[in-house]
Amino acid sequence: MHSNITRFARLLLAAALTLGVSAPALAGQSSGTGDEPAQDKVSRADLEKFASAYSEIRGVRAEYMPKIQQASGKEEKAKLKKEGQQQMVQAVRSSGLEIAEYQAIGQKLNSNKELQARLQNIMQDQAPAGESDSSQAQ
């Protein structure tokens, strides 16, 4: 179970970085109120939106990574990366979150095991029948 959460955190970070955000930029997103415990709170609705966006982003990555790897030139690779990033941004926005909200939740997930468990439960609930078993094996 722990390895699945660790793997999930790495995938999450990769997805955030693919959206063009560096780890320092994620860490720097703070309201400056000093109310850190309240900032760790994420509603179930926002976690459901995040899970939906994350699933879509995984699909985009699965579609574009082979295309990028097989691309013959730098220009073609850059074009495909940009296309993939645009689709990832669209996936986040169509889920009902803004990019900054998605990234903030992602940052919280990287350091909050309880939040990771909540998200994992939501993602299992959202998975089509038979898919939740195979997603655990990844």
C-alpha positions as CSV (number, residue, x, y, z in Angstrom):
1,M,0.0,0.0,0.0
2,H,2.8,2.4,0.9
3,S,4.6,1.8,-2.4
4,N,1.3,2.6,-4.3
5,I,1.1,5.9,-2.4
6,T,4.7,6.7,-3.0
7,R,4.3,5.9,-6.7
8,F,1.2,8.0,-6.8
9,A,3.0,10.9,-5.3
10,R,5.8,10.6,-8.0
11,L,3.2,10.5,-10.7
12,L,1.4,13.5,-9.2
13,L,4.6,15.5,-9.2
14,A,5.3,14.4,-12.8
15,A,1.9,15.6,-13.8
16,A,2.4,18.9,-12.1
17,L,5.7,19.4,-13.7
18,T,4.3,18.5,-17.1
19,L,1.9,21.3,-16.7
20,G,4.9,23.6,-16.6
21,V,5.3,24.1,-12.9
22,S,8.4,23.6,-10.9
23,A,8.5,22.2,-7.4
24,P,9.7,25.6,-6.0
25,A,6.8,27.3,-7.6
26,L,4.4,24.9,-6.1
27,A,6.0,25.3,-2.7
28,G,5.8,29.1,-3.0
29,Q,2.0,29.2,-3.4
30,S,0.9,30.3,0.0
31,S,-1.7,32.8,1.1
32,G,0.7,34.2,3.5
33,T,-1.8,34.1,6.4
34,G,0.3,31.7,8.5
35,D,-2.8,29.5,8.8
36,E,-1.1,26.4,7.5
37,P,-3.4,23.8,9.1
38,A,-6.5,25.4,7.5
39,Q,-4.7,25.4,4.1
40,D,-4.2,21.6,4.3
41,K,-8.0,21.1,4.3
42,V,-9.3,20.0,0.9
43,S,-13.1,19.4,0.4
44,R,-14.3,16.2,-0.9
45,A,-15.7,18.0,-4.0
46,D,-12.3,19.5,-4.8
47,L,-10.7,16.1,-4.3
48,E,-13.2,14.5,-6.7
49,K,-12.4,17.3,-9.2
50,F,-8.7,16.7,-8.7
51,A,-9.2,12.9,-9.2
52,S,-11.1,13.5,-12.4
53,A,-8.4,15.8,-13.8
54,Y,-5.6,13.5,-12.7
55,S,-7.2,10.6,-14.5
56,E,-7.6,12.6,-17.6
57,I,-4.0,13.8,-17.4
58,R,-2.8,10.2,-17.1
59,G,-4.7,9.4,-20.3
60,V,-3.1,12.4,-22.1
61,R,0.4,11.3,-20.9
62,A,-0.3,7.8,-22.0
63,E,-1.3,9.1,-25.4
64,Y,1.5,11.6,-25.9
65,M,4.5,10.0,-24.4
66,P,4.9,7.4,-27.2
67,K,4.3,10.0,-29.8
68,I,6.9,12.3,-28.3
69,Q,9.4,9.4,-28.0
70,Q,8.8,8.4,-31.6
71,A,9.0,11.9,-33.0
72,S,11.9,12.4,-35.4
73,G,13.0,16.0,-34.8
74,K,13.2,18.5,-32.0
75,E,10.5,20.7,-33.6
76,E,8.0,17.8,-33.8
77,K,8.8,16.8,-30.2
78,A,8.2,20.4,-29.0
79,K,5.0,20.6,-30.9
80,L,3.7,17.3,-29.4
81,K,4.8,18.4,-25.9
82,K,2.9,21.7,-26.3
83,E,-0.2,19.9,-27.6
84,G,-0.1,17.5,-24.7
85,Q,0.3,20.3,-22.2
86,Q,-2.6,22.1,-23.6
87,Q,-4.8,19.0,-23.3
88,M,-3.7,18.6,-19.7
89,V,-4.6,22.2,-18.9
90,Q,-7.9,21.6,-20.6
91,A,-8.5,18.5,-18.5
92,V,-7.8,20.4,-15.3
93,R,-10.1,23.3,-16.3
94,S,-12.9,21.0,-17.5
95,S,-12.8,19.2,-14.1
96,G,-13.9,22.5,-12.5
97,L,-10.5,23.5,-11.1
98,E,-8.1,26.2,-12.1
99,I,-4.4,25.2,-12.6
100,A,-3.4,27.0,-9.4
101,E,-6.0,25.0,-7.4
102,Y,-4.9,21.7,-9.0
103,Q,-1.3,22.4,-8.2
104,A,-2.0,23.5,-4.6
105,I,-3.9,20.3,-4.0
106,G,-1.1,18.3,-5.6
107,Q,1.4,20.0,-3.3
108,K,-0.7,19.1,-0.3
109,L,-1.0,15.5,-1.5
110,N,2.8,15.2,-1.6
111,S,3.1,15.8,2.1
112,N,-0.3,14.7,3.6
113,K,-0.8,10.9,3.9
114,E,-4.4,11.3,5.1
115,L,-5.2,13.4,2.1
116,Q,-3.5,10.8,-0.2
117,A,-5.7,8.0,1.3
118,R,-8.8,10.1,0.8
119,L,-7.9,10.7,-2.8
120,Q,-7.0,7.0,-3.4
121,N,-10.5,6.1,-2.1
122,I,-12.2,8.6,-4.4
123,M,-10.2,7.4,-7.4
124,Q,-11.2,3.8,-6.6
125,D,-14.8,4.8,-6.4
126,Q,-14.5,6.7,-9.7
127,A,-12.8,3.8,-11.5
128,P,-14.9,1.8,-14.0
129,A,-15.6,-1.8,-12.8
130,G,-12.6,-4.0,-13.1
131,E,-10.1,-1.1,-13.5
132,S,-9.4,-0.4,-9.9
133,D,-7.5,-3.7,-9.5
134,S,-5.2,-3.1,-12.5
135,S,-4.5,0.5,-11.5
136,Q,-3.2,-0.7,-8.1
137,A,-0.6,-2.9,-9.9
138,Q,1.0,0.0,-11.8
